[in-house]
Amino acid sequence: MKIGILSDTHGSLAAIRKVLAAAPPVECWIHCGDFATDANTLHDITGQTVYSVCGNCDAMRGPVEAKPDCYLRLEGFKVWVTHGHQYMGETRKTDELGWWGQSLEQDIVIFGHTHVPLFSQVYGIWLLNPGSPARPREGSKAGFAVLTLNEGQMPAVEFFEV
């Protein structure tokens, strides 16, 4: 199963269009917040299922339908989707998400907030941040990720620049 993952689009339709132009075929999408309403745009354009959560900047835009956390079961993996800001604190320590993921008995934590791509394992939990196609930080390039999940196999991630 291939899943397109993006975060921190911050209302940029141009960034969403660049992602879609560069993306290989995927079965669904995950949007990790900022802005949660961009997930609706993604769904409207693709017609595909889009799982989304709200981020720290979503509250400034008024009420949103998306929740702060989403728990999925995909190809036998327990996947926790969150923007992450409420679990990393001001220091943006991504290791904290590994601890939370372990506490919540998840296999994979998919998050945003830092705008920096990451795929690593902490406390036995896979952490995935797709970066940002609209506002990359810390020298990273604008982009997104595609996560491949097959039951009984290790997760695989490919990062794409836009």
Secondary structure, 3 states (H helix, E strand, C coil): CEEEEECCCCCCHHHHHHHHHHCCCCCEEEECCCCCHHHHHHHHHHCCCEEECCCCCHHHHCCCCCCCEEEEEECCEEEEEECCHHHHCCCCCCHHHHHHHHHCCCCEEECCCCCCCEEEEECCEEEEECCCCCCCCCCCCCEEEEEECCCCCCCEEEEEEC
